[in-house]
Amino acid sequence: MTVSTADRLRETAQRLIQTHGYNGFSFRDLATEIGIKSASIHYHFPTKGDLARDVAQQYRKKFADRLEQILQDHDDLPARLAAYSECFSETLRNGNRLCLCGMLASESDTLPPKVHDEARLFFAEQVAWLELVIADDGPQSDETRQFAATYLSALEGAMMIARATGETDRIARTSAQLIDMHLKGRN
């Protein structure tokens, strides 16, 4: 199967955003990596913001598909949350990458609004999914919403620290500690 130029641009841009950030690469960098002229990129994506928005939309879709799979594969809250945290661990193991939207969020003040909006949507979707998973295991409340937001924030932070320190198990440890605290707090 032949990969289209647009798909190669998306894949390369995603890797560059996850490793260097939105502001850490240019169309010239992309063109060099793929072996095309930078003007050719504009044919597929008129602006860098258009490309980043497209990449973020695809990332959100793939992540949503993964969350659906977690619901199908795991029945209880600890297993679902552990599987969720594994998404972050896998990302880090894939070329020392960070969460695409986490990287975008770190540069939110300098992003085009359409890219910033995609990152914001990603986090809203993650918290909403976590709330549903947690509420499925008990009543939904302000505490449920707070735990969902805290859990996501902790995983994003653990991912950054794991990248900096090389502690590849940090994400799983953080997840396990939060799950344990949450379960103990309910009893």
C-alpha positions in Angstrom: 0.0 0.0 0.0 1.4 3.4 -1.0 1.3 6.1 1.6 0.1 9.5 0.1 2.2 12.6 0.4 -0.5 14.1 2.7 -0.3 11.1 5.0 3.5 11.2 5.1 3.2 14.9 6.0 0.8 14.2 8.8 2.9 11.3 10.2 6.1 13.4 10.1 4.4 16.5 11.5 2.9 14.4 14.4 6.3 13.0 15.3 7.9 16.4 15.1 5.1 18.0 17.3 5.4 15.2 19.8 9.1 15.4 20.0 9.9 19.1 19.4 6.6 20.9 19.7 4.6 23.0 17.2 7.2 25.8 17.2 10.1 23.4 17.0 9.7 22.6 13.3 9.0 24.3 10.0 7.6 23.4 6.6 11.3 23.4 5.4 12.1 20.7 8.1 9.1 18.6 6.9 10.1 19.0 3.3 13.7 17.9 4.0 12.6 14.8 5.9 10.1 13.7 3.3 12.2 14.7 0.3 9.9 17.2 -1.3 10.0 21.0 -1.9 8.5 23.0 1.0 6.2 24.8 -1.5 4.7 21.4 -2.3 3.4 21.1 1.3 1.2 24.2 0.8 -0.7 22.2 -1.9 -1.9 19.8 0.8 -1.9 22.1 3.8 -2.0 25.9 3.1 -0.6 26.8 6.5 1.2 25.1 9.3 -1.9 25.7 11.4 -4.0 23.7 8.9 -1.6 20.8 9.1 -1.4 20.9 12.9 -5.2 21.0 13.2 -5.5 18.1 10.8 -2.9 16.1 12.8 -4.7 16.9 16.1 -8.0 15.9 14.7 -6.6 12.5 13.6 -4.9 12.1 16.9 -8.2 12.8 18.8 -10.0 10.2 16.5 -7.4 7.5 17.1 -7.4 8.2 20.8 -11.2 7.9 20.9 -11.0 4.6 19.0 -8.5 3.4 21.6 -10.9 4.4 24.4 -13.7 2.5 22.9 -11.5 -0.6 22.7 -10.6 -0.2 26.4 -14.3 -0.2 27.3 -14.7 -3.4 25.3 -11.6 -5.2 26.6 -11.9 -4.3 30.3 -14.8 -4.6 32.8 -13.7 -2.9 36.0 -12.4 0.6 36.8 -8.9 -0.3 37.8 -8.3 -2.3 34.6 -9.8 0.4 32.5 -7.7 3.2 34.1 -4.6 1.1 33.9 -5.3 0.5 30.2 -5.9 4.2 29.7 -2.5 5.0 31.3 -0.9 2.5 29.0 -1.8 4.7 26.1 0.5 7.3 27.5 3.2 4.8 28.2 3.1 3.4 24.7 3.3 7.0 23.3 6.5 7.6 25.3 8.0 4.3 24.3 7.4 5.2 20.6 10.4 7.4 20.1 10.3 9.2 23.4 7.2 11.1 22.3 4.8 13.1 24.4 1.1 13.3 24.1 0.4 15.4 21.0 -2.2 17.6 22.6 0.0 17.9 25.8 2.8 19.3 23.6 0.3 21.6 21.9 -1.0 22.7 25.3 2.5 23.6 26.4 2.6 26.1 23.5 -1.0 27.3 23.7 -0.1 31.0 23.8 1.6 30.8 20.5 -0.7 28.4 18.6 -3.2 29.5 15.9 -6.7 29.4 17.5 -7.8 26.4 15.4 -4.9 24.3 16.7 -5.4 25.5 20.3 -9.1 24.6 20.0 -8.2 21.0 19.0 -6.0 20.6 22.0 -8.7 21.9 24.3 -11.2 19.5 22.7 -8.9 16.6 23.3 -8.6 17.4 27.0 -12.4 17.9 27.3 -13.0 14.5 25.6 -10.5 12.8 27.9 -12.0 14.2 31.1 -15.5 13.3 29.8 -14.5 9.7 29.1 -12.8 9.3 32.4 -15.9 10.7 34.2 -18.1 8.2 32.5 -15.7 5.3 33.3 -15.5 6.4 36.9 -19.2 7.1 37.2 -19.9 3.6 35.8 -18.2 2.3 38.9 -20.3 4.5 41.2 -22.4 7.7 41.3 -21.2 10.7 39.3 -20.4 13.7 41.4 -18.1 16.7 41.7 -15.6 14.3 43.2 -15.8 12.1 40.1 -15.2 15.1 37.8 -12.3 16.3 40.0 -10.7 12.8 40.0 -11.0 12.5 36.2 -9.3 15.9 35.7 -6.6 15.1 38.3 -5.9 11.7 36.8 -5.5 13.1 33.3 -3.3 15.9 34.6 -1.1 13.5 36.6 -0.6 11.2 33.6 0.4 14.2 31.4 2.8 15.3 34.1 4.2 11.8 34.7 4.8 11.5 31.0 6.9 14.6 30.9 8.9 13.6 33.9 9.4 10.1 32.6 10.7 11.5 29.4 13.2 13.8 31.2 14.3 11.1 33.7 14.1 7.9 31.6 11.9 6.3 34.3 9.8 4.4 31.9 7.5 3.0 34.6 6.7 6.4 36.1 3.3 6.6 34.2 2.2 3.2 35.4 3.3 3.9 39.0 1.4 7.2 39.0 -1.7 5.6 37.6 -1.6 2.8 40.2 -1.1 5.2 43.1 -4.1 7.4 42.0 -6.3 4.4 41.4 -5.4 3.0 44.8 -6.1 6.4 46.5 -9.4 6.8 44.6 -10.6 3.3 45.6 -9.5 3.8 49.2 -11.3 7.1 49.3 -14.6 5.5 48.3 -14.5 2.9 51.0 
